């Protein structure tokens, strides 16, 4: 849908760069700048969100004009408007543009005090019958860990309807904490340099990520549909706390509220932060082809992750993991999801965008796989615990749906009952995975899952000192026949294409995020046929 030829796209990019650069130079006298780029997101049939941030205010509120045009040179302007911003929203500007025709590509820019922003691309959702839709699916972009080459790759594509960001758009850590070992060498030291815990901190961190040229290019080139995962607030967060929040950092409710406020200011997402009532679960319809249903598995309803210990009996562990009271989405969101699936009935595909692994993943016995004489960034204590727990082939990752087994069973039962062709997309694990999703004890799958790896964040093989490369992957795939693909070493993105007959995921993986030079290869392609979900994924 909405394809343009590669040559036209190159011309568009040329116009965008030259026009943008020239216009920025033309009013050097103004104090204002667009240092954090522009973005569009949350498309509707008749509109979308456009976003920017004004730098250079000395404390006064700033009036900003915006325009939407049908062409890259901004000569056929369809709509203009103005908006003001001030310190109460960190000089970010978010406009909900409406009254536009459906299924079209548009161009937009902002103007402040005669200074023009770069020009970006936005789209309205199509209606009726469409041939195909294509999405770039990403997650887990730790700025200090590496370059955002993945974003650059996506920016260069001219056949993407939207970028779906499944969270960990920012990370909260300071220098010396998680995945910051190379930050100084890469000139990507986190700002602020310490862990972010307050509104001012989170704003600064978002601002740093949006100075990245590859992030700016991706946002300018495509609309984004984003949900948060844990690190937009704090590691392994749930509605009442987080693994990485302690009492010296103040009250959890304050930190959560401030992190969410900064997210709503700095992301091209519709609406405003509303404290504990903030909702990011929402739906998008691409004509009769698909409904995209985005969920919040973190903040709105998640109960605390279960904790297992090596001295628990098998029965106790089973009881803990299958506790019906432990929910992932919360009852309210579960009810909304059922209604959303009913609304999606007229569409061929129901794509569920959510943060964490839904497939079951039992752990292979780690003892023969790991070489404990080699260094690991995991503590010896955690490695010993993991090895001990893995001996009985339990799931080890209890922040995923494996820690919420009863809630998962309910979700899969809802998908079986209410969805015709459900496809789940996920992230968070920094690993490429595909799997068939089964109700407990049933042989035929009721849905399939495509998991995108990280943009930069380190994967399993960066932590676990394997005796042989690929040993952990091979043993995991052997023990979990529901999983059809796994790649733990390389960072990248998932390209998801849907047609009336097939849904296809392609994993595009990079050989490095630590050097400026890199290459990208398509590592795997798996499809599922419409009307034949119970046949599961196949190589295509
Ligand atoms: Fe992550």
Boltz pocket constraint, residues with backbone or C-beta under 6 A from the ligand:
constraints:
  - pocket:
      binder: B
      contacts: [[A, 139], [A, 140], [A, 141], [A, 167], [A, 168], [A, 231], [A, 428], [A, 429], [A, 430], [A, 457]]
      max_distance: 6.0
